Amino acid sequence: MPDPCNMNIVVATDSFKECLTAKEVAANIALGIRMVMPNAEIQEIPISDGGEGVLEAILNGTGGKRLSVLVMDPLMRQIKAEYGILNDNTTAVIEMAQASGIELLTEHEKNPLITTTFGTGQLIREALDQGCEKIIIGIGGSATNDGGAGMVRALGAKFLNEAGDEINDGGGNLNELFTIDLSDFDKRIEKCEVIVACDVSSPLTGINGASFVYGYQKGGNQQDLKILDSNLAHYARIIKSTLDLDVSDMPGAGAAGGTGAGLMAFLKGRPVNGIELILKTLRVEERLKEANLLFTGEGKIDGQTLQGKTISGIALMAKKHQVPVIVITGKIGEDIEDIYDMGVNAVYSIVNRPMKLDQAIEEAPKLIQDTARNIMATIKCFNNS
């Protein structure tokens, strides 16, 4: 390993959900490194796997303007949400979590039976109003399980019951769906390229689908999840009869409570691996070629980290260029053993003593700094021995 004082270190991290943004995490890791190696060259690169932070990551890396607009949140309350337009003035970047994210709700407000993606559809409509012909939409971190129906409704579609009346929002009402009226659906979508950045490849329904895998963390109980899964299966059948397209088993259809299915069916969205898109857009591989060490991380790592998440994506890229990888995380879950085969050399939790979650969140900046400092002190110690 080169002289630690002259190391080229890439710090490319995701956010710590409900705690720190990716930019804040990277900045605190860099502060910890500089406590030990003030002259090290450090490249801070906030990244995202397609969920929260995709807007920040792309705009920070490529430039563009950030716009604010009034939309409806998952419970149809008016809020301000942001989206971006890149410097070409024709490409929009939309982060679903801005309008339909789980962090917009308190714990007791979470209810996937009634939450809606309507606000995400409003963001898409705003981008079209700005003349955008290409939309990159990151669909992680949602509070919803409505198959994207609310989003499609915001773009002019009508979801009707057998009596011809519009059904209520939310995945819990999709069982009433009888027909989808697209006569007033926004025609501009036909000329717009839609790229769907997601961090999972889940199918729409079944034990590995949208409801059973992610519905619990969105506030659903076991009975709710059975209802939601059955309703999404019904929704898929109506989509097939309307568009002659079977979304039920499409990889990524289950992302964001089935919003992946809605985007692919009604907006002809093209699903891509979120972290691969971000790494390519930000030219991270070019930076890794010259690096001696990579720090990465996110709020929690577990078995799901191996399935197209930030750490697995960037670790495989670093492994290709023989760059050591250190992961800093808030919590280490189960089944992470295979992560070492992807190129990760070491994993560190920032929690250095028994503490409650709210305390860990409050102290997160200092805990991250301390962890990075201790890691670099160890590296420097062995280098000087």
N, C-alpha and C positions, 0 to 999 in steps of 0.2 A: 504494500500500500504506500502511496506517495506521502511526503511530508504533510501531516494533518493541517498544518498552518496554511498550506497552499492548495488545499483540496478544492475541487470543483464539485459542489454538492447541489443536486436537484431536489427541491422540496415540492412535491406534487401531491396534494392532498384533497380529499373530499371534505364535505362539511361534517361536523358532529351534530346530528339532527337535534333540533330543539335546544341547541346550546351555542354553537359557534358556526359562522359561515366558513366555507373552504378557504377564503382569503384570510380570515382571522386565524384559522388553524395553522396555515402555512407561515404566517407572520410570527406566531408564537414559537413554532419550531425553530425558525431562523434566529429569533432572539436567544433561545437556549443554546444553539450552536455557537453564536458569537460570544457568549459568555466564556467559552473555552478557546475558541479559535476566531478571534476578531478579524483576521485577514483572509479567512476562507471566502472563496467565491461562491455565492449562494444564489440560485435561481428559484424564485418562488412562483409556482404555477398552480393556482386554484383550478381544480378540475371537478367533474361530475360524471356520474354514470348514466345520465339522462333524466334524473329526478331533480330534486331541489338543487339549485346552484348552476344549472345548465345555462341560464341567462347570464349570470355573472361570469362564468367561465369563458363563454364564447365572446362576450363583449370585451372582457379584459384582455383576451388574447388576440382579437382581430380588429377591435375598434367598431364604432357604430354609435347610434344614439338610443337612449332609453326613453320610452314614452310611458305616461301614466294615464289610465283610463278608468272610469267607473264601471264595475261589473257586479254580478251577483255572486255571492259566496256559496258554499255547498248547501246552506240552508236558506238561500234566496234572500239574503240581506245585502244591501248595497255596500261595496267596499272599493278601495282603490287598488288596482293591480298594475303591474308593469310588464311591458314586453319590449323587445328591441328590434331595430332595423339596422342591418349592416351597411357598410359604406357604399355598397353597390346600389342602395336605395330600392332594391327589389326583393331582398331576402329578409324575412322576419324570423325572429327567434322567440318562441313562446314557451314559457315554463308553466305547465299545467298547475303546479302547486301554488302559483301566484293567485289563481282564481278558485281552484277546487281542491286545495291542499288540506291535509289533515291538521297541519299546524295552525290553521285558521279557526279551529274549533277547540273548545275546552273539553276536558275528559267526559263530562256528563252530556255534552252535545253530540258526541260521536254516535251516528246511527246510520249504517249503510242501507237500511231499508228506505230512507227518505232523502239522503244527501244526493246532490245532483251536479252534473258537469256543465250546467247551463253557462256558467261564467267563462269556462274555457271556450265554448262556442262563440261567446261575445268577443273574446280576444282574437279569435280567428277572423271574425267579421271585421274587427277594427283593422287588422293587418290588410285585409282585402280592400278596405276603404282607403288605405294608404297607397294602394297600387301595387302591393307585393304580389309577385308571381311565384315565389318559392317560400315555403314555411317549414322551418325546423321546429318540431314540437317535442319537448321532453315531457314524458308522461309519468314520471315517478312521483311518489309522495302524495297520492290522492287520498281524499276522504270518502271516495265514492265507490259504488258497485252497481252502476246503472247501465253498463255496457256502452257508455258514451251517448246514450239517448238524449240526455239533456243538452249536450253539446250540439247534436244534430238538430234538435228542436230550435236552438238559438239561431241556427242557420236557415230556418224556414220550414223544416219538415214538421209534419203533424203526426203524432202517435195516437191512433184512435182505437176506442173499444168497439165492441160489436154494435153498439147503439149509434156509433158515429161521433161520440164525444171524445175530447182529448183526455187521455189518462193523466193522473197526477205524476209529479216527478218522483224519482227514486227507484232503486232496483226492486223494492218491495211491491211495486205496482205493475211491473212488466208482465205479470201473468194475465192482466186484463187486455193486453195488446192484441188487436185483431187485424189491423192493417196500418201500413205506413204510407202517408200521402206526401209525395215528393214534388207536387206540382209547383209549390212556392219555394223549393229548395234553392239556395243561392247558386245561380248558374256560373258565377265567377270561379267556383271551385273546379270546374271542368278544365280551366286553363292554368290551374295552379299546381305546382309540384309540391307534394306534402311528404316530408321525411319524418318518420316517427322514431325518435330516439328513446329506447327503453332499456331497462336493466334486467329484464326477465324474459324468458321464452315460454311462459306458461300458456297452456291452452285455455280456452274460454271457460270450460266446465269440467266437472269431474273432481276427483280427489286432489289432483294437482292443479286445479283451475283457479280462477280469480277468487271465488268466494271462500273455498275451504282453506286456501293457503294464506290469504291476506285479510279476509273478512273479519276475523277476530280482533285484529289490531285496530280495525276501523270502528269497533264498538258492537259488533254482532255476537250473539250467543250461538250455541250449537244449533238451536232450532232456526234462528235467523239464517244461518249459513245454508241450511238445507233448502229453505224457501228461496234464497237468492240464487243458489245453483240451479234449482228447477226453473226459476224465472228466466235466467240467462239462456238456458237450453231452449225454452219457449221462444225467447227473443231471436235466437239463432235460426229457428225454424221460420219465423216470420220474415227475417232478412233473406233467407234462401228463397222463399216464395215471392218476395218482392224484387230481388236483384239477381236471382239465380246464382248465388254465391254462398258457399258453405264456410262460415267462419269458425265453426265450433272447434275444429282441431288445428287451426292455423297457429304456428308458433308465434307467441307474442300477443295473441288475441286476448289473453287473460290479463295482460298488463293493465295496471291502474283500474282495477275493477271492471275490466272488459272494455275500457276506452280504446284499447288497441284494436279490438274488433270493430268498433264504431268508425274509427279512422280508416281502417283498411276497406271497410264495406262502402261507406258513404263518401269518403274523401279520396279514395284510391291511394291511401297512405302507404308508403314503402317503409317497412320496419327495418331498422338498423340497430346494431349493438351500440348502446349509448356511449360506453367508455371508448370504444374504437373510434367513433365519430369525433369525440372530443379530443382524443390523443392526436388524431390526424389533423384536425382543424387547428390545434395549437402547436403543431410541429414538435411534439414532445420527443419523438424518436431522434430527431436531429440534435436536440439538446443532450439526450442521454449518451450519444456517441462520444461526447467529450467529458462525460461525468465520471467521477471516482466513486460516488456514493449516491443512493437515492433514498430519501425519506418519503414515505407515503402513509396514508391512514384514513380512517373514518370512525364514526362514533362507536360502532360495534362490529366485530368480526365473528362469524360462525360458519356453519356449513354452507349457507347461502352465498357467502363471499366468493365461493368458487364458481358461481353461476353468472358470469358476465358482469360482476361488480367491479368497482374501481380498482381495488387492490389486485385482483387476479389479472385484469387487463394490463395494468402498467407493469406488474411484476414479470409477466411473460415477455414484455418488450425489453425490460432491463436485462433479463436473463439472456436474451438474444445477443446483447452487447456486453455480457459478462460484468454488469454493474451490480455490486452488492445492494440488497434491498432491506431496509429496516422499516417496520410497521409500528406506528404509534396509534393506539386506540383507546377509547374510553372503557370498553368492556370486551373481554375475551369470552366468547361463547363456546359451544361444543362443536366437535367434528371439524377442527381446523387443520388436522394433521397433514392433509394433502396440499395445503397451501405452500408448504416448503418445497414441494416438487415443482411448483410454478415459478420458483426463483426467489422466494422470500427467505432471507437468512435469519431474521430474528423478529419477534413480536413482543412489544412492550405495552402494558396497560399503564395509563397515567395515574391510576388509583394506587397510591402508595401506602395507604393505611385504611382501616375500617372507616367508612363514611357513608352517609345516606346520599341518595341520588341528588337531592336538591343542593347538598353541600358540594358534591363533585361538580355539578354544573356551575355553581357560583365560583368555584376555585379553578375551573378548567384552564384558563389562560396560564396561571402560574404552574399548575400541574404539568401542562404540556411543556412549558419552558424548562422546568426541573428535569423532566424525563429526557428531553433532548440534550440538555447540559450533561447529565450523568452518562448518557451514551457516548457523547463525544469525549468526555474526560477519560472514559475507559479506552476508547480507541487511541487517544493521545498517549495514555499511560503505556499501553502495549507497544506502540510505535517507538517510544523513547527507551524501552527496556532493553 
